[in-house]
Amino acid sequence: MQRANIAAQYKTQPVFKEAQLLFRTDASWHSKERTIGQTSIPPQFESVAFSPASWVLNARVALQHIKLPEGDMEVALWAKNLNDNGTMMFPINFFYLASTTYQPARRSAST
């Protein structure tokens, strides 16, 4: 299996007083992966025998260095799995039973 990660970040000049905007995005990719180690797979396990190649995209925007009477403050908004990738991650097979977990759904928050 092959993996790759890429990230980019940009910080602006101060937008007011000393406060700056920060933009960050990252992506991770993995190639098609054999998820069941057995060489002969029962037909009912074919659907979880391989995990397809996939991308997961994340992003963050923050306003940093907001001056307060005592110290600084940062306000941020982030999102994980922007492309809502729902591929399988960790399949398990045990005799004639199979189960798997999937990439968590898109989520976001602010801090």
N, C-alpha and C positions, 0 to 999 in steps of 0.2 A: 504494500500500500504506500502511496505517496501522499505527502501533505505539503501545503504551502500556506503562508500567512503574509498578509500585506497590510500596512497601516499608513495613514497620512494624518498630519496634524498641522494646523495653521493658527497662529496667534496674531491678532490685529494690534495695531498701535492703540494707545488709550482712546476709548470712545467718549468717555467723560472722566474728568479728573485723572485718576490712575487706573480706572477700571478697563479691562481688556476682554475681548471676546476670544474664546478658544473653540475651534472646530476640530473634531477628531472622528475619523472613521477607520474601521478595520474590517478585514474579511479573512476568513479561513476556508480552505478548500481541501477536500480529500478525494482521492481517486476511488474507483469501484473497489470494494473490499469483500473478500470472502469472510463470512461471519460464522459459518459452521465449519469446524475443522475436519469433519469426516469426509473421506473421498467418495463414499457412496451415500447418497442422501435419499431417504424415503420420499416419495412423491409429495406427500403432504407438507414437507419442509422446504420445498423449492422456493416458496415466496420469501423465506427468511434466510436463504443460503447466501445471498449477496446483498450488501448495502450499496446503493448506487453512488456515483460520484456526486458531490454536492458542495454548495457554497453556503456560508452563514455570514451575514453582514450585520455590523453593529455601528452605532454612531453616538456621539455626545457633543452637546453644545453647552458652553459655560460662560458666564460672566464672572470674571475673577477680579480680585483685588479691589472689591468695593469697600471703601474706607468707612469704618464705624468709629464712634468716639473712642472705643478701646479695641484695636485690632482690625482685621480684615474679614470680609465675608465673600463667599462664592455661591452663586446660584447656578444650578445645572439641570439639564434635561438630557436623558439618555434613552436609547432604545436598543434592545437586543433582538437578533433574528429578524431584521427588517424585511427580509424577503419571505418571511413566514415558511421557512424550510421545515418540512415535517418528515424528513427521512428517518428510517430506523437507525438506531445507534447500537444497542446491545442485545442482540437476540440470544436466547438460551433454548437449547433443546435437551430434553431428558426423555429418553426412550421414545414414546409416542406422543409426547406433549411438546409444544413449542410456544414461546412467549417472546416478546420484545419490548423495548422502550423506544420512544421516538424523541426527536429533537424537540425541546420545549417550544411552545407557541410564542409568537411575537409578544414582547412585553416592553413596557416603558415606565419611566418614573421621573420624578424631579427631586432634587436635593437642595 
